[in-house]
Amino acid sequence: MCRLLGYCTRADASLAEIMGERGLNEFTQMSEFHGDGWGVAWYDQQRPGDVHVEKSPLRASGSAEYHELTHRSLGDLGLVHLRWATPGLPVKARNTHPFRHGAAVMAHNGAIHPQDRLGEMLPPAWERQLTGATDSERYFLHVMSGLESGEDMITAIEATVGHIGEMFSAPNSLNAVLLTPDALYAICYYWPERIPHAALATRGLGCGTDQYFDLAYLETEAGIVVASSGWPQDGWTPVPNRHVLVVDRETLQVKLTPLNPRSAATPATPAAPAAPASGPLPVLVGAASR
């Protein structure tokens, strides 16, 4: 399990500029608890289709490379991931988030059990595209498989969380930040009854375990930031469970869309191009121009 942060801004900026030194330090300090690696991904405005990924299996706090990247003006769209490796999944560079497929990247917070069935999540052709051994990369590739079959992003996410929820007996969270050249998607989807309170206490997290899988976002003059709980977030707006927050990269418009996973036994009716996602229409939360 891990910590997530995503951002979409009006201009290329460093994470330190977007969050302030204090906010960045408070977020980074969570790597003392989530110390099994870090990853940063970003797109810049000059080459908006190109995504860059840097990651390490080492702890973020004390990492000179992490410090340099979070203080460099990288781009207008990006994410940061602090990893706490699921027991049984090795702490190696190939298992470190975020994962990339084409021009998309994703980082995940949660665990999918049982692990001995993870190889059943993807069709063989997609399983062969794995770069590591994690449940998280398989989750990401399942969403990508939906996109490549013609689904829109929300439908692909709904199909994936529905598939995982039906196929696996004990996933606890499918929270994720997923980026494409056009948008940021912050997925809040977890099972409150499966929060691992004992494991969190054993690991050293002293409070707030009921809110461990919460996500929240903040609209600032610089843009939009969304992040996991565990550090001061006064004035932030919660993302409801089983919703996805979508931030349009061009307009910075923010939408909250409920996720209504379909059963694997009930395939969705093919949608026309640009049709609305399945389920209720998105709720308009806010918008800003660059």
CORRA-V285922 format. One record per backbone hydrogen bond with DSSP energy under -0.5 kcal/mol. CO is the residue of the C=O (numbers start at 1). NH is the residue of the N-H. Records with the same first field share a line. If there is no record, write none. Layout:
CO=NH / NH
//
This chain:
1=84
3=82
4=228
5=80
6=226
7=78
8=224
13=74 / 75
14=18
15=19
16=20
19=23
20=24
21=25
22=26
23=27
24=28
25=29
27=30
28=31
29=32
30=33 / 34
33=35
37=83
38=56
39=81
40=54
41=79
42=52
43=76 / 77
45=48
47=44 / 50
50=44
52=42
54=40
56=38
60=63
62=64
63=67
64=68
65=69
66=70
67=71
68=71
69=72
70=16
72=74
75=13
76=9
77=43
78=7
79=41
80=5
81=39
82=3
83=36
86=89
88=90
90=92
92=95
93=96
99=106
101=104
104=101
105=179
106=98 / 99
107=177
109=175
111=113 / 172 / 173
113=170
114=117
115=118
117=120
118=121
123=126 / 127
124=128
126=129
127=130
134=138
135=139
136=140
137=141
138=142
139=143
140=144
141=145
142=146
143=147
144=148
145=149
146=151
147=150
152=156
153=157
154=158
155=159
156=160
157=161
158=162
159=163
160=164
161=165
162=166
163=167
164=168
172=191
175=109
176=187
177=107
178=185
179=105
182=249
183=180
184=247
185=178 / 187
186=188 / 245
187=176 / 189
188=242 / 243
189=174
190=192
191=194
192=195
195=197
196=200
197=201
198=202
199=203
200=204 / 205
204=206
208=211
209=212
211=214
214=229
215=239
216=227
217=237
218=220 / 225
222=10
223=220
224=8
225=218
226=6
227=216
233=236
237=217
238=240
239=215
240=243
242=259
243=188
244=246 / 257
245=186
246=248 / 255
247=184
248=252
251=288
253=248
254=285 / 286
255=246 / 257
256=283
257=244
258=260
263=266
272=275
282=284
283=256
286=254
//
